[in-house]
Amino acid sequence: MHDVRTVKAPSMPRLAAASLAGTAIEFYDFFVYGTAAALLLGPLFFPTFSPLAGTLAAFATFGVGFVARPLGSVLFGHIGDRRGRRPVLVGSLLLTGASTVAVGCVPTYDTIGAAAPLLLIGLRFLQGLGLGGEWGGAVLLTAEHAPPERRGLWASFPQIGPSVGFVLANGLMLALSVTLTEAQFAQWGWRVPFWAAGVLAVLGMWLRSSLPETPRFLEIGDHARVPLVEVVRDHWRLVLLTAGALSVGYAVFYAVTTWSLAYGTERLGVSRTVMLVCVMAAVVVKGALTPVAALLGDRFGRRPMCLAGCTAAAFWMLPMVTLLATGEPLLMFVGFLGALVAFVMMLAVTAAYLPELYEPRVRCTGATVGYNLGGVLGGALTPIAATALAEHSGRVPWGVGVYLTGIALFSLVCFALLPETLPARVAAVRPVREPSPAATD
């Protein structure tokens, strides 16, 4: 067993800031690809396809990253459960940053032919592999240091990172699209955000270089030999339920931040600038509400917040696509904001909820595999399915709304089958269902 007495406990604000910065950087890398896929990767890398087929092909390469994420969670989850949470933070950041910079260097189809989309797919796979490990390392760093009564709040800071990363990625894309001509943006401007990932990766490595290992990992005396085997053998039902439960979050987020950009610019004729501003504004509000929702989770429980978020999403998806179809900036913003508020009710508490569901010896693998499998179900398929459904709809893409509503109801059932994990101190004040054994650590 490790000697925990020699480890100086860092301040929670410092840990939260380092985790937030790291997830922001890694999700910047991931989102900048999604924005590029929605706006111009189709013509650049799939020019022989029709406009619709080119968009679908670009979104398919986007989906490759989600397919790779569960594999990354297995790889980095093994490292996290065997060697510690800290090595995961370093390795995942290096892999994601390097592959993102490389995307910005890939020649287009006109230069190297079919090799261009193949390189794009390979690098997107590496991006997903790195991001598959990032979430678990960052979340466990804060969750396993935090006091139980405020675990939800402190663990929510890494969950703000995706919002920051999205705004950084799209803000840079927006600035370039406004200042450059269409020809300049298509020729080299779109590459700049990918190259900027290298600078951000160096910054992230500096922030994470002195972070300590978590006390819960240091207290484990008997590490799992092959964590994935134990997770599949002992926790398979939990993994499947968490994957299904989280699929709505991914579906809603990427419907708003990726599919809607393509739909608004290509089908509705809304300018790229207007679409980016509407989506970015909604994401900023969502990021600001994340710690508020996490505090509610510390007070009322993780599971009730998730159930409320799923219910809100199920009711809001049809109004959202209706507001999107108007093409009016304010109405589109309201539609996006309502969807992301429902999403953040689940997202904010997930960082505390998932680790509490698993015992410490397999926590990194179990939590990250479930989290990233949800990405395959909700994130990888949604832009492709929504694009195909919208093609056969009128101006209002009702099929997309029905599709998202169905995912929300599916996730609602999965959350209903999961236990509550509210810490024992709070549970003494507010009766809840019996928590899992892992929730009491």
Beta strands, then each sheet from edge to edge (+ up, - down):
end
